[in-house]
């Protein structure tokens, strides 16, 4: 499957985790994401929903990590 995405991962090791998150989010939303990875049969709305929820989850994770770092810095 050729990808023509302009999105480049900064941390290449995150590929597997992001793929897993895509399937998890799709399942949570009740979207049947094909196991072969081809999402061409999904609607724009479905693809956008998956991407939006992934972004929301990643922002939440980052905020939690930043909050944790801020707390540990305040203890010194």
PyMOL Python script that loads the backbone (N, CA, C, O; Angstrom):
from pymol import cmd

cmd.read_pdbstr("""\
ATOM      1  N   UNK A   1       0.847  -1.177   0.000  1.00  0.00           N
ATOM      2  CA  UNK A   1       0.000   0.000   0.000  1.00  0.00           C
ATOM      3  C   UNK A   1       0.890   1.237   0.000  1.00  0.00           C
ATOM      4  O   UNK A   1       1.648   1.437   0.949  1.00  0.00           O
ATOM      5  N   UNK A   2       0.824   2.050  -1.008  1.00  0.00           N
ATOM      6  CA  UNK A   2       1.611   3.268  -1.091  1.00  0.00           C
ATOM      7  C   UNK A   2       0.912   4.381  -0.328  1.00  0.00           C
ATOM      8  O   UNK A   2      -0.300   4.564  -0.439  1.00  0.00           O
ATOM      9  N   UNK A   3       1.695   5.119   0.446  1.00  0.00           N
ATOM     10  CA  UNK A   3       1.135   6.234   1.195  1.00  0.00           C
ATOM     11  C   UNK A   3       1.673   7.530   0.610  1.00  0.00           C
ATOM     12  O   UNK A   3       2.878   7.691   0.419  1.00  0.00           O
ATOM     13  N   UNK A   4       0.769   8.442   0.334  1.00  0.00           N
ATOM     14  CA  UNK A   4       1.147   9.740  -0.197  1.00  0.00           C
ATOM     15  C   UNK A   4       0.901  10.815   0.849  1.00  0.00           C
ATOM     16  O   UNK A   4       0.440  11.908   0.520  1.00  0.00           O
ATOM     17  N   UNK A   5       1.201  10.517   2.090  1.00  0.00           N
ATOM     18  CA  UNK A   5       0.934  11.427   3.185  1.00  0.00           C
ATOM     19  C   UNK A   5       2.103  12.384   3.371  1.00  0.00           C
ATOM     20  O   UNK A   5       3.266  12.006   3.226  1.00  0.00           O
ATOM     21  N   UNK A   6       1.775  13.620   3.691  1.00  0.00           N
ATOM     22  CA  UNK A   6       2.824  14.595   4.002  1.00  0.00           C
ATOM     23  C   UNK A   6       3.120  14.595   5.494  1.00  0.00           C
ATOM     24  O   UNK A   6       3.984  15.338   5.958  1.00  0.00           O
ATOM     25  N   UNK A   7       2.400  13.759   6.249  1.00  0.00           N
ATOM     26  CA  UNK A   7       2.641  13.669   7.683  1.00  0.00           C
ATOM     27  C   UNK A   7       3.838  12.774   7.939  1.00  0.00           C
ATOM     28  O   UNK A   7       3.843  11.602   7.564  1.00  0.00           O
ATOM     29  N   UNK A   8       4.841  13.329   8.573  1.00  0.00           N
ATOM     30  CA  UNK A   8       6.032  12.563   8.892  1.00  0.00           C
ATOM     31  C   UNK A   8       6.137  12.439  10.404  1.00  0.00           C
ATOM     32  O   UNK A   8       6.054  13.436  11.121  1.00  0.00           O
ATOM     33  N   UNK A   9       6.318  11.219  10.889  1.00  0.00           N
ATOM     34  CA  UNK A   9       6.456  11.008  12.315  1.00  0.00           C
ATOM     35  C   UNK A   9       7.817  11.495  12.783  1.00  0.00           C
ATOM     36  O   UNK A   9       8.841  11.212  12.160  1.00  0.00           O
ATOM     37  N   UNK A  10       7.816  12.220  13.871  1.00  0.00           N
ATOM     38  CA  UNK A  10       9.071  12.669  14.469  1.00  0.00           C
ATOM     39  C   UNK A  10       9.735  11.487  15.162  1.00  0.00           C
ATOM     40  O   UNK A  10      10.952  11.317  15.088  1.00  0.00           O
ATOM     41  N   UNK A  11       8.935  10.681  15.830  1.00  0.00           N
ATOM     42  CA  UNK A  11       9.429   9.485  16.511  1.00  0.00           C
ATOM     43  C   UNK A  11       8.948   8.278  15.718  1.00  0.00           C
ATOM     44  O   UNK A  11       7.791   7.874  15.832  1.00  0.00           O
ATOM     45  N   UNK A  12       9.828   7.713  14.925  1.00  0.00           N
ATOM     46  CA  UNK A  12       9.460   6.605  14.032  1.00  0.00           C
ATOM     47  C   UNK A  12       8.954   5.384  14.801  1.00  0.00           C
ATOM     48  O   UNK A  12       8.149   4.615  14.276  1.00  0.00           O
ATOM     49  N   UNK A  13       9.417   5.201  16.038  1.00  0.00           N
ATOM     50  CA  UNK A  13       9.008   4.054  16.840  1.00  0.00           C
ATOM     51  C   UNK A  13       7.548   4.150  17.250  1.00  0.00           C
ATOM     52  O   UNK A  13       6.996   3.166  17.743  1.00  0.00           O
ATOM     53  N   UNK A  14       6.902   5.291  17.065  1.00  0.00           N
ATOM     54  CA  UNK A  14       5.505   5.482  17.449  1.00  0.00           C
ATOM     55  C   UNK A  14       4.537   4.915  16.406  1.00  0.00           C
ATOM     56  O   UNK A  14       3.330   4.896  16.644  1.00  0.00           O
ATOM     57  N   UNK A  15       5.027   4.464  15.287  1.00  0.00           N
ATOM     58  CA  UNK A  15       4.173   3.978  14.205  1.00  0.00           C
ATOM     59  C   UNK A  15       3.205   2.893  14.670  1.00  0.00           C
ATOM     60  O   UNK A  15       2.007   2.972  14.399  1.00  0.00           O
ATOM     61  N   UNK A  16       3.709   1.898  15.356  1.00  0.00           N
ATOM     62  CA  UNK A  16       2.871   0.792  15.815  1.00  0.00           C
ATOM     63  C   UNK A  16       1.798   1.250  16.798  1.00  0.00           C
ATOM     64  O   UNK A  16       0.647   0.823  16.716  1.00  0.00           O
ATOM     65  N   UNK A  17       2.184   2.115  17.721  1.00  0.00           N
ATOM     66  CA  UNK A  17       1.230   2.614  18.716  1.00  0.00           C
ATOM     67  C   UNK A  17       0.138   3.448  18.057  1.00  0.00           C
ATOM     68  O   UNK A  17      -1.026   3.365  18.450  1.00  0.00           O
ATOM     69  N   UNK A  18       0.497   4.240  17.070  1.00  0.00           N
ATOM     70  CA  UNK A  18      -0.497   5.064  16.368  1.00  0.00           C
ATOM     71  C   UNK A  18      -1.441   4.198  15.536  1.00  0.00           C
ATOM     72  O   UNK A  18      -2.637   4.479  15.456  1.00  0.00           O
ATOM     73  N   UNK A  19      -0.906   3.154  14.921  1.00  0.00           N
ATOM     74  CA  UNK A  19      -1.753   2.237  14.165  1.00  0.00           C
ATOM     75  C   UNK A  19      -2.757   1.554  15.097  1.00  0.00           C
ATOM     76  O   UNK A  19      -3.941   1.443  14.781  1.00  0.00           O
ATOM     77  N   UNK A  20      -2.264   1.105  16.241  1.00  0.00           N
ATOM     78  CA  UNK A  20      -3.142   0.455  17.219  1.00  0.00           C
ATOM     79  C   UNK A  20      -4.214   1.433  17.698  1.00  0.00           C
ATOM     80  O   UNK A  20      -5.376   1.055  17.843  1.00  0.00           O
ATOM     81  N   UNK A  21      -3.831   2.686  17.944  1.00  0.00           N
ATOM     82  CA  UNK A  21      -4.781   3.694  18.399  1.00  0.00           C
ATOM     83  C   UNK A  21      -5.858   3.934  17.341  1.00  0.00           C
ATOM     84  O   UNK A  21      -7.020   4.157  17.681  1.00  0.00           O
ATOM     85  N   UNK A  22      -5.481   3.889  16.070  1.00  0.00           N
ATOM     86  CA  UNK A  22      -6.440   4.089  14.985  1.00  0.00           C
ATOM     87  C   UNK A  22      -7.542   3.034  15.040  1.00  0.00           C
ATOM     88  O   UNK A  22      -8.723   3.358  14.916  1.00  0.00           O
ATOM     89  N   UNK A  23      -7.157   1.782  15.225  1.00  0.00           N
ATOM     90  CA  UNK A  23      -8.135   0.700  15.295  1.00  0.00           C
ATOM     91  C   UNK A  23      -8.986   0.798  16.558  1.00  0.00           C
ATOM     92  O   UNK A  23     -10.189   0.541  16.519  1.00  0.00           O
ATOM     93  N   UNK A  24      -8.363   1.171  17.681  1.00  0.00           N
ATOM     94  CA  UNK A  24      -9.101   1.321  18.937  1.00  0.00           C
ATOM     95  C   UNK A  24     -10.148   2.422  18.837  1.00  0.00           C
ATOM     96  O   UNK A  24     -11.295   2.237  19.244  1.00  0.00           O
ATOM     97  N   UNK A  25      -9.749   3.566  18.294  1.00  0.00           N
ATOM     98  CA  UNK A  25     -10.670   4.699  18.161  1.00  0.00           C
ATOM     99  C   UNK A  25     -11.811   4.338  17.216  1.00  0.00           C
ATOM    100  O   UNK A  25     -12.971   4.634  17.505  1.00  0.00           O
ATOM    101  N   UNK A  26     -11.498   3.709  16.106  1.00  0.00           N
ATOM    102  CA  UNK A  26     -12.542   3.311  15.160  1.00  0.00           C
ATOM    103  C   UNK A  26     -13.545   2.391  15.833  1.00  0.00           C
ATOM    104  O   UNK A  26     -14.753   2.541  15.646  1.00  0.00           O
ATOM    105  N   UNK A  27     -13.052   1.439  16.616  1.00  0.00           N
ATOM    106  CA  UNK A  27     -13.938   0.508  17.313  1.00  0.00           C
ATOM    107  C   UNK A  27     -14.806   1.250  18.323  1.00  0.00           C
ATOM    108  O   UNK A  27     -16.001   0.975  18.426  1.00  0.00           O
ATOM    109  N   UNK A  28     -14.221   2.190  19.071  1.00  0.00           N
ATOM    110  CA  UNK A  28     -14.976   2.971  20.049  1.00  0.00           C
ATOM    111  C   UNK A  28     -16.086   3.782  19.378  1.00  0.00           C
ATOM    112  O   UNK A  28     -17.158   3.974  19.951  1.00  0.00           O
ATOM    113  N   UNK A  29     -15.820   4.251  18.165  1.00  0.00           N
ATOM    114  CA  UNK A  29     -16.803   5.050  17.433  1.00  0.00           C
ATOM    115  C   UNK A  29     -17.797   4.181  16.665  1.00  0.00           C
ATOM    116  O   UNK A  29     -18.737   4.699  16.063  1.00  0.00           O
ATOM    117  N   UNK A  30     -17.599   2.883  16.682  1.00  0.00           N
ATOM    118  CA  UNK A  30     -18.495   1.984  15.967  1.00  0.00           C
ATOM    119  C   UNK A  30     -18.246   1.956  14.470  1.00  0.00           C
ATOM    120  O   UNK A  30     -19.136   1.622  13.689  1.00  0.00           O
ATOM    121  N   UNK A  31     -17.031   2.307  14.077  1.00  0.00           N
ATOM    122  CA  UNK A  31     -16.663   2.312  12.661  1.00  0.00           C
ATOM    123  C   UNK A  31     -15.877   1.038  12.375  1.00  0.00           C
ATOM    124  O   UNK A  31     -14.910   0.728  13.072  1.00  0.00           O
ATOM    125  N   UNK A  32     -16.292   0.309  11.359  1.00  0.00           N
ATOM    126  CA  UNK A  32     -15.624  -0.923  10.982  1.00  0.00           C
ATOM    127  C   UNK A  32     -14.425  -0.596  10.102  1.00  0.00           C
ATOM    128  O   UNK A  32     -14.545  -0.502   8.881  1.00  0.00           O
ATOM    129  N   UNK A  33     -13.263  -0.422  10.739  1.00  0.00           N
ATOM    130  CA  UNK A  33     -12.049  -0.093   9.998  1.00  0.00           C
ATOM    131  C   UNK A  33     -11.462  -1.379   9.439  1.00  0.00           C
ATOM    132  O   UNK A  33     -11.219  -2.319  10.196  1.00  0.00           O
ATOM    133  N   UNK A  34     -11.227  -1.445   8.126  1.00  0.00           N
ATOM    134  CA  UNK A  34     -10.719  -2.674   7.499  1.00  0.00           C
ATOM    135  C   UNK A  34      -9.359  -3.092   8.055  1.00  0.00           C
ATOM    136  O   UNK A  34      -8.476  -2.252   8.222  1.00  0.00           O
ATOM    137  N   UNK A  35      -9.188  -4.351   8.336  1.00  0.00           N
ATOM    138  CA  UNK A  35      -7.938  -4.862   8.894  1.00  0.00           C
ATOM    139  C   UNK A  35      -6.773  -4.765   7.911  1.00  0.00           C
ATOM    140  O   UNK A  35      -5.612  -4.797   8.320  1.00  0.00           O
ATOM    141  N   UNK A  36      -7.078  -4.646   6.611  1.00  0.00           N
ATOM    142  CA  UNK A  36      -5.991  -4.530   5.637  1.00  0.00           C
ATOM    143  C   UNK A  36      -5.437  -3.109   5.571  1.00  0.00           C
ATOM    144  O   UNK A  36      -4.466  -2.856   4.857  1.00  0.00           O
ATOM    145  N   UNK A  37      -6.048  -2.179   6.312  1.00  0.00           N
ATOM    146  CA  UNK A  37      -5.538  -0.816   6.375  1.00  0.00           C
ATOM    147  C   UNK A  37      -6.075   0.110   5.306  1.00  0.00           C
ATOM    148  O   UNK A  37      -5.852   1.319   5.376  1.00  0.00           O
ATOM    149  N   UNK A  38      -6.779  -0.422   4.313  1.00  0.00           N
ATOM    150  CA  UNK A  38      -7.314   0.406   3.242  1.00  0.00           C
ATOM    151  C   UNK A  38      -8.598   1.070   3.714  1.00  0.00           C
ATOM    152  O   UNK A  38      -9.602   0.401   3.961  1.00  0.00           O
ATOM    153  N   UNK A  39      -8.557   2.394   3.836  1.00  0.00           N
ATOM    154  CA  UNK A  39      -9.707   3.135   4.361  1.00  0.00           C
ATOM    155  C   UNK A  39     -10.472   3.857   3.257  1.00  0.00           C
ATOM    156  O   UNK A  39     -11.265   4.754   3.541  1.00  0.00           O
ATOM    157  N   UNK A  40     -10.244   3.479   2.014  1.00  0.00           N
ATOM    158  CA  UNK A  40     -10.876   4.154   0.892  1.00  0.00           C
ATOM    159  C   UNK A  40     -12.385   3.981   0.829  1.00  0.00           C
ATOM    160  O   UNK A  40     -13.072   4.764   0.173  1.00  0.00           O
ATOM    161  N   UNK A  41     -12.904   2.969   1.501  1.00  0.00           N
ATOM    162  CA  UNK A  41     -14.347   2.744   1.491  1.00  0.00           C
ATOM    163  C   UNK A  41     -15.062   3.461   2.629  1.00  0.00           C
ATOM    164  O   UNK A  41     -16.290   3.434   2.709  1.00  0.00           O
ATOM    165  N   UNK A  42     -14.301   4.100   3.507  1.00  0.00           N
ATOM    166  CA  UNK A  42     -14.908   4.865   4.595  1.00  0.00           C
ATOM    167  C   UNK A  42     -15.272   6.257   4.088  1.00  0.00           C
ATOM    168  O   UNK A  42     -14.662   6.771   3.150  1.00  0.00           O
ATOM    169  N   UNK A  43     -16.268   6.851   4.721  1.00  0.00           N
ATOM    170  CA  UNK A  43     -16.651   8.204   4.317  1.00  0.00           C
ATOM    171  C   UNK A  43     -15.649   9.211   4.880  1.00  0.00           C
ATOM    172  O   UNK A  43     -14.880   8.900   5.790  1.00  0.00           O
ATOM    173  N   UNK A  44     -15.671  10.408   4.327  1.00  0.00           N
ATOM    174  CA  UNK A  44     -14.813  11.480   4.840  1.00  0.00           C
ATOM    175  C   UNK A  44     -15.143  11.762   6.297  1.00  0.00           C
ATOM    176  O   UNK A  44     -14.253  12.034   7.103  1.00  0.00           O
ATOM    177  N   UNK A  45     -16.417  11.698   6.630  1.00  0.00           N
ATOM    178  CA  UNK A  45     -16.850  11.936   8.006  1.00  0.00           C
ATOM    179  C   UNK A  45     -16.243  10.899   8.950  1.00  0.00           C
ATOM    180  O   UNK A  45     -15.757  11.241  10.028  1.00  0.00           O
ATOM    181  N   UNK A  46     -16.273   9.630   8.538  1.00  0.00           N
ATOM    182  CA  UNK A  46     -15.716   8.569   9.380  1.00  0.00           C
ATOM    183  C   UNK A  46     -14.215   8.731   9.554  1.00  0.00           C
ATOM    184  O   UNK A  46     -13.704   8.645  10.671  1.00  0.00           O
ATOM    185  N   UNK A  47     -13.507   8.965   8.456  1.00  0.00           N
ATOM    186  CA  UNK A  47     -12.060   9.171   8.537  1.00  0.00           C
ATOM    187  C   UNK A  47     -11.721  10.394   9.381  1.00  0.00           C
ATOM    188  O   UNK A  47     -10.779  10.367  10.173  1.00  0.00           O
ATOM    189  N   UNK A  48     -12.489  11.463   9.209  1.00  0.00           N
ATOM    190  CA  UNK A  48     -12.262  12.680   9.990  1.00  0.00           C
ATOM    191  C   UNK A  48     -12.526  12.464  11.461  1.00  0.00           C
ATOM    192  O   UNK A  48     -11.808  12.993  12.310  1.00  0.00           O
ATOM    193  N   UNK A  49     -13.549  11.692  11.768  1.00  0.00           N
ATOM    194  CA  UNK A  49     -13.864  11.387  13.166  1.00  0.00           C
ATOM    195  C   UNK A  49     -12.732  10.603  13.819  1.00  0.00           C
ATOM    196  O   UNK A  49     -12.336  10.896  14.947  1.00  0.00           O
ATOM    197  N   UNK A  50     -12.219   9.621  13.115  1.00  0.00           N
ATOM    198  CA  UNK A  50     -11.112   8.818  13.648  1.00  0.00           C
ATOM    199  C   UNK A  50      -9.903   9.717  13.887  1.00  0.00           C
ATOM    200  O   UNK A  50      -9.317   9.695  14.969  1.00  0.00           O
ATOM    201  N   UNK A  51      -9.531  10.498  12.896  1.00  0.00           N
ATOM    202  CA  UNK A  51      -8.380  11.386  13.033  1.00  0.00           C
ATOM    203  C   UNK A  51      -8.565  12.419  14.131  1.00  0.00           C
ATOM    204  O   UNK A  51      -7.624  12.728  14.863  1.00  0.00           O
ATOM    205  N   UNK A  52      -9.771  12.952  14.249  1.00  0.00           N
ATOM    206  CA  UNK A  52     -10.050  13.950  15.274  1.00  0.00           C
ATOM    207  C   UNK A  52      -9.938  13.382  16.674  1.00  0.00           C
ATOM    208  O   UNK A  52      -9.377  14.020  17.565  1.00  0.00           O
ATOM    209  N   UNK A  53     -10.471  12.183  16.874  1.00  0.00           N
ATOM    210  CA  UNK A  53     -10.395  11.555  18.191  1.00  0.00           C
ATOM    211  C   UNK A  53      -8.964  11.139  18.530  1.00  0.00           C
ATOM    212  O   UNK A  53      -8.566  11.197  19.693  1.00  0.00           O
ATOM    213  N   UNK A  54      -8.193  10.726  17.536  1.00  0.00           N
ATOM    214  CA  UNK A  54      -6.788  10.405  17.780  1.00  0.00           C
ATOM    215  C   UNK A  54      -6.055  11.657  18.236  1.00  0.00           C
ATOM    216  O   UNK A  54      -5.286  11.621  19.197  1.00  0.00           O
ATOM    217  N   UNK A  55      -6.295  12.762  17.544  1.00  0.00           N
ATOM    218  CA  UNK A  55      -5.648  14.023  17.917  1.00  0.00           C
ATOM    219  C   UNK A  55      -6.041  14.440  19.323  1.00  0.00           C
ATOM    220  O   UNK A  55      -5.193  14.852  20.114  1.00  0.00           O
ATOM    221  N   UNK A  56      -7.319  14.333  19.634  1.00  0.00           N
ATOM    222  CA  UNK A  56      -7.804  14.689  20.971  1.00  0.00           C
ATOM    223  C   UNK A  56      -7.119  13.831  22.032  1.00  0.00           C
ATOM    224  O   UNK A  56      -6.699  14.339  23.072  1.00  0.00           O
ATOM    225  N   UNK A  57      -7.008  12.531  21.767  1.00  0.00           N
ATOM    226  CA  UNK A  57      -6.375  11.630  22.728  1.00  0.00           C
ATOM    227  C   UNK A  57      -4.892  11.945  22.888  1.00  0.00           C
ATOM    228  O   UNK A  57      -4.373  11.926  24.005  1.00  0.00           O
ATOM    229  N   UNK A  58      -4.206  12.236  21.785  1.00  0.00           N
ATOM    230  CA  UNK A  58      -2.781  12.558  21.864  1.00  0.00           C
ATOM    231  C   UNK A  58      -2.539  13.860  22.628  1.00  0.00           C
ATOM    232  O   UNK A  58      -1.572  13.968  23.382  1.00  0.00           O
ATOM    233  N   UNK A  59      -3.411  14.841  22.436  1.00  0.00           N
ATOM    234  CA  UNK A  59      -3.282  16.101  23.172  1.00  0.00           C
ATOM    235  C   UNK A  59      -3.495  15.858  24.662  1.00  0.00           C
ATOM    236  O   UNK A  59      -2.771  16.412  25.489  1.00  0.00           O
ATOM    237  N   UNK A  60      -4.472  15.041  25.006  1.00  0.00           N
ATOM    238  CA  UNK A  60      -4.733  14.721  26.412  1.00  0.00           C
ATOM    239  C   UNK A  60      -3.522  14.033  27.044  1.00  0.00           C
ATOM    240  O   UNK A  60      -3.133  14.364  28.164  1.00  0.00           O
ATOM    241  N   UNK A  61      -2.930  13.085  26.331  1.00  0.00           N
ATOM    242  CA  UNK A  61      -1.744  12.386  26.828  1.00  0.00           C
ATOM    243  C   UNK A  61      -0.609  13.381  27.044  1.00  0.00           C
ATOM    244  O   UNK A  61       0.060  13.344  28.076  1.00  0.00           O
ATOM    245  N   UNK A  62      -0.391  14.262  26.086  1.00  0.00           N
ATOM    246  CA  UNK A  62       0.684  15.250  26.200  1.00  0.00           C
ATOM    247  C   UNK A  62       0.438  16.194  27.373  1.00  0.00           C
ATOM    248  O   UNK A  62       1.370  16.519  28.109  1.00  0.00           O
ATOM    249  N   UNK A  63      -0.802  16.636  27.556  1.00  0.00           N
ATOM    250  CA  UNK A  63      -1.122  17.518  28.677  1.00  0.00           C
ATOM    251  C   UNK A  63      -0.853  16.830  30.010  1.00  0.00           C
ATOM    252  O   UNK A  63      -0.324  17.445  30.936  1.00  0.00           O
ATOM    253  N   UNK A  64      -1.217  15.554  30.105  1.00  0.00           N
ATOM    254  CA  UNK A  64      -0.978  14.809  31.336  1.00  0.00           C
ATOM    255  C   UNK A  64       0.511  14.667  31.615  1.00  0.00           C
ATOM    256  O   UNK A  64       0.949  14.784  32.759  1.00  0.00           O
ATOM    257  N   UNK A  65       1.281  14.414  30.570  1.00  0.00           N
ATOM    258  CA  UNK A  65       2.727  14.287  30.751  1.00  0.00           C
ATOM    259  C   UNK A  65       3.350  15.614  31.146  1.00  0.00           C
ATOM    260  O   UNK A  65       4.232  15.657  32.003  1.00  0.00           O
ATOM    261  N   UNK A  66       2.898  16.691  30.529  1.00  0.00           N
ATOM    262  CA  UNK A  66       3.431  18.010  30.878  1.00  0.00           C
ATOM    263  C   UNK A  66       3.047  18.394  32.300  1.00  0.00           C
ATOM    264  O   UNK A  66       3.857  18.976  33.021  1.00  0.00           O
ATOM    265  N   UNK A  67       1.839  18.079  32.706  1.00  0.00           N
ATOM    266  CA  UNK A  67       1.398  18.380  34.066  1.00  0.00           C
ATOM    267  C   UNK A  67       2.234  17.591  35.071  1.00  0.00           C
ATOM    268  O   UNK A  67       2.597  18.110  36.127  1.00  0.00           O
ATOM    269  N   UNK A  68       2.533  16.351  34.743  1.00  0.00           N
ATOM    270  CA  UNK A  68       3.364  15.526  35.619  1.00  0.00           C
ATOM    271  C   UNK A  68       4.771  16.063  35.732  1.00  0.00           C
ATOM    272  O   UNK A  68       5.364  16.010  36.810  1.00  0.00           O
ATOM    273  N   UNK A  69       5.328  16.585  34.640  1.00  0.00           N
ATOM    274  CA  UNK A  69       6.661  17.164  34.668  1.00  0.00           C
ATOM    275  C   UNK A  69       6.673  18.432  35.497  1.00  0.00           C
ATOM    276  O   UNK A  69       7.630  18.691  36.227  1.00  0.00           O
ATOM    277  N   UNK A  70       5.627  19.216  35.390  1.00  0.00           N
ATOM    278  CA  UNK A  70       5.536  20.462  36.153  1.00  0.00           C
ATOM    279  C   UNK A  70       5.485  20.195  37.639  1.00  0.00           C
ATOM    280  O   UNK A  70       6.078  20.937  38.422  1.00  0.00           O
ATOM    281  N   UNK A  71       4.777  19.132  38.049  1.00  0.00           N
ATOM    282  CA  UNK A  71       4.683  18.788  39.467  1.00  0.00           C
ATOM    283  C   UNK A  71       6.034  18.331  40.013  1.00  0.00           C
ATOM    284  O   UNK A  71       6.419  18.688  41.126  1.00  0.00           O
ATOM    285  N   UNK A  72       6.745  17.537  39.213  1.00  0.00           N
ATOM    286  CA  UNK A  72       8.024  17.042  39.704  1.00  0.00           C
ATOM    287  C   UNK A  72       9.053  18.166  39.785  1.00  0.00           C
ATOM    288  O   UNK A  72       9.938  18.122  40.639  1.00  0.00           O
ATOM    289  N   UNK A  73       8.958  19.167  38.918  1.00  0.00           N
ATOM    290  CA  UNK A  73       9.883  20.294  38.973  1.00  0.00           C
ATOM    291  C   UNK A  73       9.620  21.158  40.197  1.00  0.00           C
ATOM    292  O   UNK A  73      10.543  21.749  40.759  1.00  0.00           O
ATOM    293  N   UNK A  74       8.358  21.230  40.608  1.00  0.00           N
ATOM    294  CA  UNK A  74       8.005  22.050  41.754  1.00  0.00           C
ATOM    295  C   UNK A  74       8.446  21.449  43.077  1.00  0.00           C
ATOM    296  O   UNK A  74       8.418  22.139  44.096  1.00  0.00           O
ATOM    297  N   UNK A  75       8.854  20.184  43.095  1.00  0.00           N
ATOM    298  CA  UNK A  75       9.247  19.536  44.327  1.00  0.00           C
ATOM    299  C   UNK A  75      10.686  19.820  44.699  1.00  0.00           C
ATOM    300  O   UNK A  75      11.087  19.519  45.824  1.00  0.00           O
ATOM    301  N   UNK A  76      11.469  20.376  43.822  1.00  0.00           N
ATOM    302  CA  UNK A  76      12.893  20.620  44.115  1.00  0.00           C
ATOM    303  C   UNK A  76      13.088  21.831  44.945  1.00  0.00           C
ATOM    304  O   UNK A  76      14.222  22.176  45.279  1.00  0.00           O
TER     305      UNK A  76
END
""", "prot")
cmd.dss("prot")
cmd.show_as("cartoon", "prot")
cmd.util.cbc("prot")
cmd.orient("prot")
